[in-house]
Amino acid sequence: MSGEMERQKGKDARDTGRRRVALLGAGYIADWHAQCLQSVEGVELVAVCDQARARAEALARSYGAAGVYGSLEAMLAAEPLDAVHILLPPDLHFAAASAAIAAGVHVFLEKPMCDSAESCEELARMAAERGVRVGVGHNFLFSRPYEQLRRDVGSGVLGRIDQVTIVWNRFLPQSALGPFDIWMLRDPRNIMLETGSHVVAHMLDLVGEPHRMEAQASNAIKLPTGVNFYRRWQVTAAMGPAAIDLRCSFVPGFGEYSVHVRGSLAAATADIERNAYTLDRYRPADPDFENYAMLAARARELKAQARGTLARYVRSKLRLEKRGSPYGESIARAMDAFYAGLNRGAAADERIADEFGARVIRVCRQIGEMAALPETPAAVRTRPAGRESAAVAGARPGVLVLGGTGFIGKELLRQLVAAGRPVRVLVRSAAGLPDELCAGLEVQRGSLQDCEALKRAMEGVDCVVHLARAHVKTWADYQALEIDATRLVGECVLEAGVKRLVYAGTIDSYYAGARGGRITEATPLDVQIGRRNLYARAKAYSEAALLRMHRERGLPLVIVRPGIVIGRGGSPFHWGVGMWWHDAVCQIWGAGENKLPLVLVEDVARGILAAMETPGIEGRDFNLVGDQSAGGPGLTAQEYLDALDRADGMRIARYPTPIARFYLLDMLKWVVKVAVRHPERQMPSYRDWQSRTQQAEFDCTAAKTVLGWKPVSVRDELVKRGIEEPLREFLQ
């Protein structure tokens, strides 16, 4: 029966010519899957499913999928699918895959396969009974350099294997910046399932399951959820005569990802991070000449590979090639293997087979247990422990903060709690709130797109502070998640009778480039805002919508526009200074010799507090920027980088870059976008690039006189609290 079902599915696919594929989950990795599916022969993306329907709609719209669903059950009932890609957190894989298998649909799981070997094995059993396939996307096993290494090991080119060293040294941003309640950070062992599965998969694929293994985890930091995260893992193992060394580091630093094999005849390295492969072999020559020949050959090979990688990337941007980046290509090649097996009715490539996926999880679990870590809390905090104490016992919350888990939001909450003010926050997840704040907050869950959640959060509130912002890339998303969401906040404020709404705009909505002059609150926002970057434009349009509501309907609005905000809780590698590459190279906006509109996050929070409390200022706006005058505490971009270097005894590579160079490069990209009819192909604006130099001088007299605002006035204090302390916090 099951075999007949699979044959019928294959017949249906041949009749229509293409397999109908859906994505379950519309997060970061879903965009890669959608892109890669466009290059896989014989498949068609027909539906996207996500609990956050707006996200599913945006992804489906971008890739031409007609079906959009909020639940897997609804999608399986409505769509005649051949396969579904499950792109959820690993602890949700089993339930979702089980439902798809029960519906007779093939499953392609983003690694790791599941969160336990038992769940993996149960899925494999269910799939076999139902006559469908389960594939696991161990994509780096399909990267070009690794596949060449795999062939050379298998063919005997390297001889007898003596040693395998696999290195994953990549900073994990979520461990420092959040979100902290994601699955891989809920238990210290989960990181070996989420990321360690990459290195374990290489080990199992090359030499098999080791007969001896030891593991150690170190360099722990405590996350805001109370869970320890171990930033360094080391595994030593042996398989027969071969020694195996697995090393993972998630500490900020230079990125490395490689697989090195030493054999009796040769040594080879697959540098997956840089898409390169080197094979070193003995030559019939005197040792000195042999070393020269070996290095010269390696240099030629690396140069040729680098050119090939760049050429494929350029061709992909011109849409002359469907696969561009090595990462995307590795995902697509894993999909090729999965769908080729389905179409041929042949056994699955062992690298994506469910049996291999289960072995990977079993070994990853063993590593986690061998590390002998202290007991983990039974559950991650999803709402602050003191939720019913200070916020409720004292008085009703008079302040609602939107965006309380952000950089400025957390500082504002600290100051409100320190002042004994009952505060309510509306958040998607409370895990990003620091422990020390929990007892003083009332937390409600919801989003800015949820009208009912906003209304509930505003009940009994006198003041709403709107600091939330959308982290999106397209203008359609900015319109929906920034402008429309802000308009909805204004509507709810009016309906709830809130006495004041403080909205955080941005000085980026001004023109602050050459001949920008002196900017005060009387200075209009950029008259050419429609040609500016999407963030500056969206913030300006949001302000305009709220001001219109103030004029026509009496919205009790006050606007604040912070400058380049620095300080605790923020990254010291600030993009207000220049364009940063890997936190190691800074391309300064222009020469970097004018004073920047810097301001400490503590000062911004104090300015917002004053905007909340000062009477009679509805309809006004205030710029919150530190003193840029001669002799003031302000810093140029060059001085900022000098202070950063001194703080840690390092030397950041800095490149003062003419704005014309940024603009010309942007123009080149635009020409390509026009040629390929890219949906986001707004013509670049030299004015927008020029504004990033921040050559204008901000006069904040109004904030100082009306609000009584006093930003830091001593340069050493600005450097200490704005650069040195954040850097120390970041590195620790």
Secondary structure, 3 states (H helix, E strand, C coil): CHHHHHHHHHHHHHHHCCEEEEEECCCHHHHHHHHHHCCCCCEEEEEEECCCHHHHHHHHHHHCCCEEECCHHHHHHHCCCCEEEECCCHHHHHHHHHHHHHCCCEEEEECCCCCCHHHHHHHHHHHHHHCCCEEEECHHHHCHHHHHHHHHHHHCCCCCEEEEEEEEECCCCHHHHCCCCCHHHCCCCHHHHHCHHHHHHHHHHHHCCCCEEEEEEEEEEECCCCCEEEEEEEEEEEECCEEEEEEEECCCCCCEEEEEEEECCEEEEEECCCCEEEEEECCCCCHHHHHHHHHHHHHHHHHHHHHHHHHHHHHHHCCCCCCCCHHHHHHHHHHHHHHHHHHHCCCCCCCCEHHHHHHHHHHHHHHHHHCCCCCCCCCCCCCCCCCCCHHHHCCCCCEEEECCCCHHHHHHHHHHHHCCCCEEEEECCHHHCCHHHHHHEEEEECCCCCHHHHHHHCCCCCEEEECCCCCCCCHHHHHHHHHHHHHHHHHHHHHHCCCEEEEECCHHHCCCCCCCCEECCCCCCCCCHHHCCHHHHHHHHHHHHHHHHHHHHCCCEEEEEECEEECCCCCCCCCCCEEEECCCEEEEEECCCCECCEEEHHHHHHHHHHHHHCCCCCCCEEEECCCCCCCCCCCEHHHHHHHHHHHHCCCCEEEEECHHHHHHHHHHHHHHHHHCCCCCCCCCCHHHHHHCCCCCEECCHHHHHHCCCCCCCCHHHHHHHHHHHHHHHHHC
